[in-house]
Amino acid sequence: MNDDRNGKVATGADWIIPILGAAFATYYLISIKDLDWEAKVSGVFCAVVLFLLIGIFALRTVIGLARGTHYLELTSLYEDRKLAIVRGSLFGLTVASVAVIPWAGFTLSTFGFLFAGFLWLQRMSVRAAALTAGSLALFGYVLFILILRTSFPQGPFERLVSALTGL
């Protein structure tokens, strides 16, 4: 939140992450509906906690608006052009990454997202970005697909590993 000179607290842009978090939690809850109940427990627990925290944040915001201690504004989202470009590009990269999951699969889409983010946002060298993104994507594959048996769409990497190892 941004503190204004007259003591009022700006709110509005603060709702981006809670809204996206609620949307993702809702999508996740819908996507796990066909799994066994044991697999659903942690996801449902996390979603309930998230929705509870969003509710508390909403109540706090409404009370602040009613008391006059808060005001709505969204200019902090775009007041700094360079930061707005970074935010918009990161959002576009996220949308593109989610859009290619059905074809690229979990591992390659995760690698692509992380690799692009490390190159662009962290200004890592290509080698460091590839090693870091590759390690994290491989860890995600082992954890989510091999150990937890999460039903992410299979892409070329998952099919290749399955064909070579039988896993």
C-alpha positions as CSV (number, residue, x, y, z in Angstrom):
1,M,0.0,0.0,0.0
2,N,1.1,3.5,-0.7
3,D,0.8,6.1,2.1
4,D,-0.4,9.5,0.8
5,R,0.7,12.7,2.4
6,N,-2.7,13.3,4.1
7,G,-2.5,10.0,6.0
8,K,-4.8,8.1,3.7
9,V,-3.8,4.7,2.4
10,A,-4.1,4.0,-1.3
11,T,-5.7,0.8,-2.2
12,G,-6.7,-0.7,-5.5
13,A,-3.5,-1.9,-7.0
14,D,-3.2,-4.1,-3.9
15,W,-6.0,-6.2,-5.2
16,I,-4.1,-7.5,-8.3
17,I,-2.4,-10.4,-6.4
18,P,-5.4,-11.4,-4.3
19,I,-7.6,-11.5,-7.4
20,L,-5.1,-13.5,-9.4
21,G,-4.6,-15.8,-6.4
22,A,-8.3,-16.4,-6.0
23,A,-8.6,-17.1,-9.8
24,F,-5.7,-19.6,-9.7
25,A,-7.1,-21.3,-6.5
26,T,-10.5,-21.6,-8.2
27,Y,-8.9,-23.0,-11.3
28,Y,-6.9,-25.5,-9.2
29,L,-9.9,-26.6,-7.3
30,I,-11.8,-27.2,-10.5
31,S,-8.8,-29.1,-12.1
32,I,-8.4,-31.5,-9.2
33,K,-12.0,-32.6,-9.0
34,D,-11.3,-36.0,-10.6
35,L,-8.4,-36.9,-8.2
36,D,-8.7,-39.1,-5.1
37,W,-9.7,-37.3,-1.9
38,E,-6.2,-37.7,-0.4
39,A,-4.7,-35.7,-3.3
40,K,-7.3,-32.9,-2.9
41,V,-6.8,-32.3,0.8
42,S,-3.7,-30.0,0.7
43,G,-5.0,-28.1,-2.3
44,V,-8.4,-27.5,-0.6
45,F,-6.7,-26.5,2.6
46,C,-4.5,-24.0,0.9
47,A,-7.4,-22.6,-1.1
48,V,-9.5,-22.2,2.0
49,V,-6.7,-20.4,3.8
50,L,-6.1,-18.2,0.8
51,F,-9.8,-17.3,0.5
52,L,-10.0,-16.6,4.3
53,L,-7.0,-14.2,4.0
54,I,-8.5,-12.5,1.0
55,G,-11.8,-12.1,2.9
56,I,-9.9,-10.5,5.8
57,F,-8.1,-8.2,3.4
58,A,-11.4,-7.3,1.8
59,L,-13.0,-6.5,5.1
60,R,-10.0,-4.4,6.1
61,T,-10.3,-2.5,2.9
62,V,-14.0,-1.9,3.1
63,I,-13.7,-0.7,6.7
64,G,-10.9,1.6,5.7
65,L,-12.9,3.0,2.8
66,A,-15.9,3.5,5.1
67,R,-13.8,5.3,7.7
68,G,-12.1,7.4,5.1
69,T,-8.6,6.2,6.0
70,H,-8.3,4.5,2.6
71,Y,-8.9,5.6,-1.0
72,L,-9.1,3.8,-4.3
73,E,-6.4,4.4,-6.9
74,L,-4.8,2.4,-9.6
75,T,-2.1,4.8,-10.8
76,S,0.7,3.0,-9.0
77,L,0.2,0.2,-11.6
78,Y,1.3,2.4,-14.5
79,E,2.9,5.6,-13.1
80,D,6.4,4.3,-13.8
81,R,6.6,3.5,-17.5
82,K,9.6,1.2,-17.2
83,L,8.0,-0.8,-14.3
84,A,4.7,-1.0,-16.1
85,I,6.5,-2.5,-19.1
86,V,8.2,-5.1,-16.9
87,R,4.9,-5.9,-15.1
88,G,3.0,-6.2,-18.4
89,S,5.7,-8.3,-20.0
90,L,5.8,-10.7,-17.0
91,F,2.1,-11.0,-17.1
92,G,2.2,-11.8,-20.9
93,L,5.0,-14.3,-20.2
94,T,2.9,-16.0,-17.6
95,V,-0.2,-16.2,-19.8
96,A,2.0,-17.6,-22.7
97,S,3.5,-20.2,-20.3
98,V,0.1,-21.3,-19.1
99,A,-1.2,-21.4,-22.7
100,V,1.5,-23.7,-24.0
101,I,1.2,-26.3,-21.1
102,P,-1.2,-28.5,-23.1
103,W,1.3,-28.9,-25.9
104,A,4.7,-28.4,-24.2
105,G,3.8,-30.2,-21.0
106,F,4.6,-29.1,-17.5
107,T,8.4,-29.5,-17.6
108,L,9.1,-27.7,-20.9
109,S,6.7,-24.9,-20.2
110,T,8.1,-24.4,-16.7
111,F,11.6,-24.4,-18.2
112,G,10.6,-21.8,-20.8
113,F,9.0,-19.5,-18.3
114,L,11.9,-19.6,-15.9
115,F,14.5,-19.4,-18.6
116,A,12.9,-16.3,-20.2
117,G,12.3,-14.7,-16.8
118,F,15.9,-15.2,-15.7
119,L,17.3,-13.9,-18.9
120,W,15.0,-10.9,-19.0
121,L,14.3,-9.9,-15.4
122,Q,17.5,-11.1,-13.7
123,R,19.8,-10.5,-16.6
124,M,21.5,-13.8,-16.0
125,S,23.9,-15.2,-18.6
126,V,22.3,-17.8,-20.9
127,R,24.3,-20.6,-19.3
128,A,23.3,-19.7,-15.7
129,A,19.7,-19.1,-16.8
130,A,19.6,-22.5,-18.6
131,L,21.2,-24.4,-15.7
132,T,18.9,-22.7,-13.1
133,A,15.7,-23.1,-15.1
134,G,16.6,-26.6,-16.1
135,S,17.3,-27.7,-12.5
136,L,14.1,-26.2,-11.2
137,A,12.0,-27.6,-14.0
138,L,13.6,-31.0,-13.5
139,F,12.9,-30.8,-9.7
140,G,9.3,-29.8,-10.5
141,Y,9.0,-32.9,-12.8
142,V,10.4,-35.2,-10.1
143,L,8.2,-33.7,-7.4
144,F,4.9,-33.1,-9.1
145,I,4.9,-35.8,-11.8
146,L,6.9,-38.7,-10.5
147,I,6.4,-38.4,-6.7
148,L,3.0,-36.7,-6.4
149,R,1.6,-38.1,-9.7
150,T,-0.1,-34.8,-10.5
151,S,-2.1,-35.0,-13.7
152,F,-0.4,-32.2,-15.7
153,P,-0.6,-32.5,-19.4
154,Q,2.3,-34.6,-20.8
155,G,4.5,-32.9,-23.3
156,P,7.5,-34.2,-25.3
157,F,9.8,-34.3,-22.3
158,E,7.4,-36.3,-20.2
159,R,6.6,-38.7,-23.0
160,L,10.3,-39.2,-23.7
161,V,11.2,-39.9,-20.1
162,S,8.2,-42.3,-19.9
163,A,9.3,-44.2,-23.1
164,L,12.9,-44.4,-21.9
165,T,12.3,-45.4,-18.3
166,G,8.8,-46.8,-18.1
167,L,7.9,-44.3,-15.3
